[in-house]
Amino acid sequence: MDRMRRREFLKRAGIGVGALAASQALPRVFLPGAYAQATGTLTYGMAGGFDTLDVTATTFTRVGRIALHIIDPLVWSTGSGQYSPGLATSWTVSPDATVYTFKMRDDVKFHDGTPLTAEAVKVTFDRIVDPATRAQTAFSFIGPYDRSEVVDKYTVRVRFKSPNASFLNGASSPYLGIISPTAVQKYGQDFGRVVFVGTGPFMLQSYRTDAEVRLIRNPNYTWGAPSFNHQGRAYLQSIVYRIVPEESTRLATLETGETLFIEDVPVTDYQRLKSSRDKVLLEIRQAGSGWSLMMNQGRAPTDDLAVRRAVMHAIDKEGLVRTVWNSVYKAACSPLTPNMLGFDATTCTKVPYNPDQARRLLDEAGWRVGPDGIRVKGSERLRLEFYLQTTPQKNIEMASFIQANAKQVGIDVNLNVIARAGYLDAVRQGRHNFQFWWDTGTDPGQMLRILFHSRNAGGGTNRNNYRNPEMDRLIEQIDATADPTRRKEIIARAQQKAIDDAVMVYLADPPSLYAHDRSVSGVWVDWGGNYPYFFNTRVQR
C-alpha cells in the first residue's frame, strides 16, 4: 500500500498519522503517541508465522488467535452447543437448520468508522465462498452456504443449500468474523496483508511478516460480549505478538520478561513450569483434530489403499509421543480429539502398531523388497514425498521418526523441508504424498468436513484429496442432525469409515499449553483450548 492510501485509511479511521515508515517492504500503520506509548502492554510469544492476517482466508490457528481481538463474532460459544450474543443480539433457526436469521447490534462501528449493518454480514459471507478469496478454514466452517439476504438494516437472513446444524459453532469462531466491506473494497489485495479491519476491542497497528504483529486498544469500543465481566474498552492498551519459532528461545523470552505470555510450551519444561512460583502454566484439553498425517490419494503411490494401510500399521505412535512429546501428548486414534462430541473410543483398537502386518499388506499388493531394502513394483520404487515447513522443529522431529518407521517396512520417505510459501504451493497443488495436519475447532461435523468432504479437495483443506460420496453424505447428515444421540451415531460411522478407507494416520492428541507471568491476570481461553482472549486481561507489574 502506498503512503497516500495509508494516510487516507487512517484518516477515515479517525486516527492520527505519524511519520511513515521508510521501508515500503514493511509498511506500518501508526497511531497517536498517547496510545503508542501507553503502559499495560501484553507481549505474546507466538510459535510461528502465517500466510495472511485475513482470518476469513487462512488455515492458521495463530491467525484466529490474533484476529479474535480485531473482529467480533456473531455469537460467542460458552460451552459445547451453548451460545451467547456477540454482534448478533438474537437469532432464530428454521426447524430444518437451513435458514438462520440474525438481529444485529445497531451501535457498532468498524475501525474505519463505517457502521456495522446487515450488509456487512452478507459481504463477509459472500466473499468467503468467492473462489477468488481462496478461503480455507472459513470455507469449511460456512458449509453448504447458499446466500445471505438483507431483511432490513440490522437484520440478515443466512440461507444454506442443505441443513447446517453446526453453523452457530462456525459463527462463534474468528474465521467467520465480520469484516469491513468498505475496507475490503478499498484495499483489495492489501486487505489481510497490511490492513485488516473489524469491529473488535483491538485494532491492527502494524504487521511485520514473520516477525511481529502489534494491536492497539480500540478507543471507541463501547459494546463487548455479555459473557465477559465488563463492557466498553479493553483493559490493556496494546498487545504485541512476537513470532519466536524456536521453542527454547520462546520460553527464555518469558523467563526474562521479554514476553509475558507464550503458546506451545516446550514439553521438556512442562513439569518445571507446573511447579513454578512466578509463572502460570495453562493446560487445556484441545478440541479439534490432533497431529495427523494426511496421505494424498491424488498422487501415486498413496493412491494405493494397501500402501496407506501399511503406513498406518508401520508408525509406532506410542514411541512417537514418548520420543518427540515426552509423553505429555497422547497417542491419537481418531480424526477427532477425545473431548469432541461423538469421539469413538473403539477407533483405538482398529489399527495397532504392527510392522509385520504392514509388510504383509505390501507383499500382497505386489510391492517386493529390492536389493537396498526399499520395495518396488515393476519399475516403480515405493518412494513417498513428504512436504513440511522449516518450523517448528517438532515437525522435523516427527517427520524423521515417521521416515525411520517407514524404512523398516520398505518404504522410502523423502523429506522436503521448505519455507512456508513453497510448502503451501506444493500441498495445495497436490505434489505431496504426506503432509502434517493439526486443527482446532469445537464442532465434530466441521472438523470432519475440513478433513474429508470432497468439496474441500483439490486445493482446499482436504489435502488427502479424498473424494467419497458415502463420506460426503455422512458429513451432510451430521450437519443436518440436531439430536445429540443420533448425531453421535453418525459421527462414529464417519470415524470408522475414515479408518477403513485409510485416509490419514492419527498421531498425537495434544493439550493446549500456554504459560504466562504471574503479573498477568484475567486471561480467558475458550473451552476448546484454542483461543486465548485478552479483553479482560490486566498487567500489574
C-alpha positions in Angstrom: 0.0 0.0 0.0 1.4 3.4 -0.9 1.7 6.3 1.5 -1.3 8.2 0.2 -3.6 5.2 0.5 -2.4 4.5 4.1 -2.9 8.1 5.1 -6.4 8.0 3.6 -7.2 4.8 5.6 -6.0 6.3 8.8 -7.9 9.5 8.2 -11.2 7.5 7.6 -10.5 5.6 10.8 -10.1 8.8 12.8 -6.5 8.0 13.6 -3.6 10.5 13.6 -0.7 9.7 11.3 2.9 9.8 12.4 6.0 9.7 10.1 5.5 6.9 7.6 7.9 4.0 7.6 10.8 4.5 5.3 10.8 0.9 4.2 7.9 0.1 1.8 8.6 -3.6 2.2 7.4 -3.4 5.8 4.6 -0.9 5.8 3.2 0.3 9.1 0.1 1.9 10.4 1.0 4.5 13.1 -1.3 5.5 15.9 -1.2 8.6 18.2 1.7 8.8 20.6 -0.6 8.7 23.6 -1.6 5.2 22.6 1.7 4.0 21.1 3.5 4.9 24.4 0.8 3.6 26.7 1.5 1.1 29.5 -0.5 -2.1 30.0 1.0 -3.9 27.1 0.9 -7.7 26.8 3.7 -9.3 24.9 2.9 -12.7 23.4 5.4 -15.2 22.2 3.9 -16.9 19.1 5.3 -20.2 17.8 5.4 -19.4 14.1 4.4 -17.2 11.2 1.4 -17.5 8.9 0.2 -16.6 5.4 -2.2 -13.7 5.9 -3.9 -11.8 8.6 -7.2 -12.2 6.8 -8.8 -14.7 9.1 -11.5 -15.4 6.6 -8.9 -16.8 4.1 -6.3 -18.6 6.2 -6.0 -22.1 7.7 -3.7 -20.9 10.6 -5.0 -21.2 14.1 -2.4 -18.5 15.0 -4.3 -16.0 12.8 -7.5 -16.9 14.6 -5.8 -16.2 17.9 -4.8 -12.7 16.8 -7.9 -11.9 14.8 -10.4 -12.7 17.6 -9.2 -9.4 19.1 -9.7 -7.5 15.9 -13.1 -8.9 14.9 -16.2 -9.7 16.9 -18.0 -13.0 16.1 -21.8 -13.1 15.5 -22.2 -15.2 18.7 -19.9 -16.5 21.4 -19.5 -20.2 22.3 -19.7 -20.6 26.1 -19.7 -24.4 26.1 -20.5 -27.3 23.8 -23.7 -26.3 21.9 -24.1 -23.2 24.1 -24.1 -19.6 22.7 -24.4 -16.1 23.8 -24.8 -12.8 21.9 -21.9 -11.2 20.1 -22.6 -8.8 17.2 -26.0 -10.5 16.9 -28.3 -9.7 19.8 -30.7 -12.6 18.9 -31.2 -15.2 16.3 -33.7 -17.8 15.1 -33.1 -21.1 13.3 -35.5 -22.8 11.0 -36.6 -26.4 12.0 -34.5 -27.9 9.2 -31.5 -25.8 10.0 -31.3 -24.2 6.5 -32.2 -20.7 7.5 -30.6 -18.6 10.3 -31.9 -15.1 10.9 -29.8 -12.7 13.0 -30.7 -9.4 14.6 -27.6 -7.2 14.7 -26.5 -4.6 17.2 -27.2 -1.0 16.0 -24.4 0.7 17.9 -21.3 -0.9 16.4 -18.7 0.7 14.1 -15.8 -0.8 12.3 -12.3 0.5 12.9 -12.5 2.6 9.7 -15.5 4.4 11.2 -18.2 2.8 9.0 -21.2 1.4 10.8 -21.9 -2.3 11.1 -25.1 -3.3 9.3 -26.6 -6.5 8.0 -25.0 -5.8 4.6 -21.5 -6.4 6.2 -22.6 -9.9 7.1 -23.7 -10.6 3.6 -20.4 -9.2 2.1 -18.3 -11.2 4.5 -20.0 -14.5 3.8 -20.3 -13.9 0.0 -16.6 -13.1 -0.1 -15.7 -16.4 1.8 -17.4 -18.5 -0.9 -16.0 -16.4 -3.8 -13.2 -18.6 -5.4 -11.0 -15.5 -5.8 -10.7 -15.3 -2.0 -9.2 -18.8 -1.8 -10.7 -19.2 1.6 -9.7 -22.3 3.6 -11.0 -22.9 7.1 -13.8 -20.4 6.7 -14.9 -22.1 3.6 -15.3 -25.3 5.5 -17.0 -23.6 8.5 -19.6 -21.9 6.4 -20.6 -25.3 5.0 -23.3 -25.5 2.3 -23.8 -21.8 2.1 -26.4 -20.5 -0.5 -26.8 -16.8 0.1 -27.5 -14.0 2.6 -30.4 -11.7 2.4 -30.6 -8.3 4.0 -34.0 -8.1 5.5 -33.5 -4.6 6.9 -30.6 -2.5 8.0 -29.9 -4.6 11.1 -31.4 -8.0 10.2 -29.8 -10.6 8.0 -31.1 -14.0 6.8 -28.4 -16.6 6.0 -29.6 -19.5 3.8 -28.0 -22.9 3.2 -28.5 -25.3 0.3 -28.8 -28.2 2.8 -29.2 -28.4 6.6 -26.3 -26.9 8.6 -26.9 -27.6 12.3 -23.3 -26.7 13.1 -23.4 -23.1 11.7 -23.7 -21.4 15.1 -20.5 -23.1 16.1 -18.8 -21.7 12.9 -20.3 -18.3 13.5 -18.7 -18.2 17.0 -15.2 -18.7 15.5 -13.0 -15.9 14.4 -12.9 -17.4 10.9 -16.5 -16.2 10.2 -15.9 -12.9 12.0 -17.4 -9.9 10.3 -15.1 -7.6 8.4 -15.5 -4.1 6.9 -17.0 -4.1 3.4 -15.5 -0.6 2.8 -12.0 -1.7 3.7 -12.3 -4.9 1.6 -13.3 -2.9 -1.4 -10.9 -0.1 -0.9 -7.7 -2.1 -0.2 -8.2 -5.2 -2.4 -5.2 -7.5 -2.2 -3.7 -5.4 0.7 -6.6 -6.5 2.9 -5.1 -9.0 5.3 -1.5 -8.3 4.1 -1.3 -4.8 5.5 -4.8 -3.7 6.6 -7.3 -5.8 8.5 -10.5 -4.0 9.7 -13.1 -5.4 12.1 -15.1 -4.2 15.0 -13.2 -5.8 17.8 -11.7 -4.4 21.0 -8.3 -4.0 19.4 -7.1 -2.6 16.1 -4.2 -3.5 13.9 -1.3 -1.1 14.4 1.4 -2.8 12.4 2.4 -6.1 10.9 6.0 -7.2 10.0 5.8 -10.5 8.2 7.2 -13.4 10.3 8.4 -11.0 13.0 5.7 -9.1 14.8 2.0 -8.0 15.0 1.0 -5.0 17.1 -2.5 -4.3 18.2 -3.7 -1.2 19.9 -6.9 -0.7 22.0 -9.9 0.4 20.1 -10.8 3.7 21.9 -14.4 3.6 20.5 -15.3 0.1 21.7 -18.4 0.5 23.8 -20.1 -2.9 23.5 -18.5 -6.2 24.4 -19.8 -9.7 24.9 -22.3 -10.2 27.7 -20.5 -13.4 28.7 -17.5 -11.2 29.8 -17.4 -9.3 33.0 -17.3 -5.8 31.7 -18.5 -3.6 28.8 -16.5 -0.9 26.9 -12.9 -0.7 26.2 -10.3 -3.5 26.9 -8.2 -3.0 30.0 -4.9 -3.5 28.0 -3.6 -0.6 25.9 -1.9 -2.9 23.5 -0.9 -6.5 22.6 2.3 -7.3 20.8 2.6 -10.8 19.1 6.3 -11.6 18.6 7.0 -14.6 16.4 9.6 -16.8 18.1 9.6 -20.2 16.4 12.4 -21.9 18.4 10.7 -23.2 21.5 13.6 -22.9 24.0 14.1 -19.3 22.8 10.4 -18.6 23.2 10.4 -19.9 26.8 13.5 -17.9 27.5 11.7 -14.7 26.5 9.0 -15.5 29.1 11.6 -16.1 31.8 13.5 -12.9 31.1 10.3 -10.8 30.9 10.7 -10.1 27.2 7.3 -11.7 26.8 4.5 -12.1 29.4 2.5 -14.9 27.6 3.6 -17.7 25.3 1.9 -20.5 23.4 3.1 -24.1 22.7 5.1 -24.5 25.9 8.0 -26.9 25.4 7.1 -30.4 26.7 10.6 -30.7 28.1 9.8 -27.9 30.6 6.2 -29.0 31.3 6.9 -30.3 34.9 9.1 -27.4 35.9 6.6 -24.8 34.8 3.8 -26.7 36.6 5.6 -26.1 39.9 6.9 -22.6 39.1 6.3 -19.8 41.7 6.4 -16.9 39.3 4.9 -18.4 36.1 1.5 -19.9 35.5 1.0 -23.0 33.2 -2.3 -23.2 31.5 -3.2 -26.7 30.3 -6.5 -27.2 28.5 -7.6 -30.3 26.6 -7.5 -29.2 23.0 -10.7 -29.7 20.9 -10.5 -30.4 17.2 -8.2 -32.8 15.4 -4.7 -33.7 16.8 -1.5 -34.1 14.9 -2.1 -36.3 11.9 -0.5 -37.4 8.7 -2.5 -36.6 5.5 -2.0 -39.1 2.7 -2.7 -37.7 -0.8 -4.9 -40.1 -2.8 -4.4 -38.0 -5.9 -0.8 -39.0 -6.3 0.8 -42.4 -6.6 1.7 -44.5 -4.7 -0.6 -43.2 -1.9 -3.5 -43.7 -4.3 -3.0 -47.4 -3.4 -5.1 -48.4 -0.4 -2.6 -51.1 0.6 0.2 -48.6 0.8 -1.9 -46.3 3.0 -3.0 -49.2 5.3 0.6 -50.3 5.5 1.7 -46.8 6.6 -1.0 -46.8 9.3 0.4 -50.0 10.8 4.1 -49.0 10.3 4.1 -45.9 12.6 4.7 -46.5 16.3 2.6 -43.8 17.7 3.3 -44.6 21.4 7.0 -44.4 20.6 6.5 -41.1 18.7 4.7 -39.4 21.7 7.4 -40.7 24.0 10.3 -39.6 21.8 9.1 -36.3 20.5 6.5 -35.2 23.0 7.9 -36.5 26.4 4.5 -38.4 26.8 2.8 -35.0 27.6 0.9 -35.6 24.3 -1.1 -38.9 24.0 -1.2 -41.3 21.1 -4.2 -40.5 18.8 -6.8 -42.9 17.4 -9.3 -40.8 15.5 -9.6 -37.6 13.4 -11.4 -36.1 16.4 -9.8 -35.4 19.8 -11.3 -37.4 22.7 -13.2 -34.4 24.2 -15.2 -33.8 21.0 -18.9 -34.8 20.8 -19.1 -38.3 19.3 -15.5 -39.4 19.7 -15.5 -43.1 19.1 -13.1 -44.9 21.5 -13.3 -48.1 19.5 -11.1 -46.5 16.9 -8.2 -47.0 19.3 -8.2 -50.8 18.6 -8.7 -50.6 14.9 -5.1 -50.1 13.6 -2.5 -51.2 16.1 1.3 -50.7 15.5 2.2 -53.8 13.6 5.1 -53.6 11.2 4.8 -57.3 10.2 1.2 -56.6 9.1 2.5 -53.6 7.1 4.9 -55.9 5.4 2.2 -58.5 4.6 -0.1 -55.8 3.1 2.7 -54.6 0.8 3.7 -58.1 -0.2 0.1 -58.9 -1.1 -0.2 -55.7 -3.1 2.9 -56.7 -5.2 5.4 -54.4 -3.6 8.6 -56.5 -3.4 11.7 -55.7 -1.3 14.5 -54.5 -3.6 18.3 -55.0 -3.0 18.6 -51.9 -0.9 15.6 -52.8 1.3 13.2 -50.4 -0.5 10.2 -52.0 -2.2 9.5 -51.9 -5.9 6.6 -52.8 -8.1 7.6 -53.3 -11.7 9.8 -50.2 -12.4 8.2 -48.1 -9.6 10.1 -47.5 -6.4 8.0 -47.2 -3.2 9.0 -43.6 -2.6 6.8 -41.1 -0.8 7.3 -37.3 -0.9 6.7 -35.7 2.5 6.4 -31.9 2.4 6.8 -29.9 5.6 7.7 -26.5 6.7 11.0 -25.5 8.2 9.4 -24.6 11.5 8.5 -25.7 14.1 11.4 -28.1 14.9 8.9 -30.7 16.2 7.6 -31.1 12.7 11.0 -32.2 11.5 11.4 -34.5 14.6 8.1 -36.2 13.9 8.8 -36.5 10.2 12.2 -38.1 10.9 10.6 -40.6 13.3 8.0 -41.5 10.6 10.7 -41.8 8.0 12.6 -44.3 10.1 9.5 -46.3 10.8 8.6 -46.4 7.1 12.0 -47.6 6.1 11.7 -50.6 8.4 8.9 -51.9 6.2 10.5 -51.0 2.9 9.1 -47.5 2.2 11.4 -44.7 1.2 10.1 -41.4 2.6 11.8 -38.3 1.2 11.6 -35.2 3.4 11.0 -31.9 1.5 11.7 -29.3 4.2 10.9 -25.9 2.6 9.8 -22.4 3.6 6.1 -21.8 4.2 5.2 -20.2 0.8 6.7 -23.1 -1.2 5.2 -25.6 1.1 1.7 -24.2 0.7 2.1 -24.1 -3.0 3.2 -27.7 -3.1 0.5 -29.2 -0.9 -2.4 -27.1 -2.4 -1.3 -28.3 -5.8 -1.1 -31.9 -4.6 2.6 -32.5 -5.2 2.8 -34.3 -1.8 2.2 -37.9 -0.7 2.4 -36.9 3.0 1.8 -33.7 4.9 1.1 -32.9 8.5 -2.2 -31.6 9.7 -3.3 -30.2 13.1 -6.6 -28.3 13.5 -8.7 -26.7 16.2 -12.4 -26.4 16.5 -15.3 -27.4 18.7 -17.8 -29.0 16.3 -17.1 -32.5 15.0 -19.1 -32.0 11.8 -17.0 -29.0 10.9 -13.8 -30.9 11.7 -14.8 -33.9 9.5 -15.9 -31.6 6.7 -12.5 -29.8 6.8 -10.6 -33.1 6.5 -12.8 -35.4 4.4 -15.5 -33.6 2.3 -14.8 -33.8 -1.4 -15.9 -30.1 -1.7 -12.6 -29.3 0.1 -10.4 -31.5 -2.1 -8.4 -30.1 -5.0 -6.5 -27.3 -3.2 -8.7 -26.8 -0.1 -8.3 -28.2 3.4 -8.9 -31.8 2.3 -5.3 -32.3 1.2 -5.9 -36.0 1.4 -7.7 -35.4 -1.9 -10.1 -38.0 -0.7 -13.4 -38.0 -2.6 -16.0 -40.4 -1.4 -19.8 -39.9 -1.9 -20.7 -42.0 1.1 -18.4 -39.9 3.4 -19.9 -36.7 1.9 -23.4 -38.0 2.8 -22.4 -38.9 6.3 -20.9 -35.4 6.9 -24.0 -33.8 5.4 -26.2 -36.0 7.7 -24.1 -34.8 10.7 -24.7 -31.2 9.7 -28.5 -31.9 9.3 -28.9 -33.6 12.6 -29.6 -31.7 15.8 -30.4 -34.6 18.1 -27.2 -35.3 20.1 -27.7 -39.1 20.3 -28.4 -39.5 16.6 -25.6 -37.1 15.8 -23.1 -39.2 17.8 -24.1 -42.3 15.9 -23.4 -40.7 12.5 -20.1 -39.1 13.8 -19.0 -42.6 14.9 -19.7 -44.0 11.5 -17.7 -41.3 9.8 -14.7 -42.0 12.0 -14.9 -45.7 11.3 -15.1 -45.1 7.5 -12.1 -42.8 7.6 -10.1 -45.6 9.2 -11.5 -48.3 6.9 -10.5 -46.1 3.9 -7.1 -45.4 5.4 -7.4 -41.7 4.8 -5.0 -40.4 7.4 -2.7 -41.6 10.2 -3.7 -40.1 13.6 -0.5 -39.5 15.5 -0.8 -37.4 18.7 -3.5 -35.6 20.7 -2.1 -32.5 22.3 -3.2 -30.4 25.2 -3.1 -26.7 24.6 -0.2 -25.5 26.7 0.2 -21.8 27.5 2.3 -20.1 30.1 2.3 -16.5 31.5 3.9 -14.4 34.1 2.0 -14.0 37.4 1.7 -10.3 36.7 -0.9 -11.2 34.1 -4.5 -11.7 35.2 -7.9 -12.1 33.6 -6.9 -14.4 30.7 -9.9 -16.2 29.1 -9.4 -19.3 26.9 -12.3 -20.8 25.0 -13.4 -24.2 26.3 -11.7 -25.9 23.4 -8.3 -24.5 24.4 -7.7 -22.8 21.1 -8.1 -19.1 21.6 -6.6 -17.0 24.5 -8.6 -13.8 24.6 -7.3 -10.7 26.4 -10.4 -8.4 26.6 -10.5 -8.8 30.4 -6.7 -9.0 30.9 -4.6 -6.7 33.1 -0.9 -6.5 33.6 0.2 -5.4 37.0 4.0 -5.0 37.4 
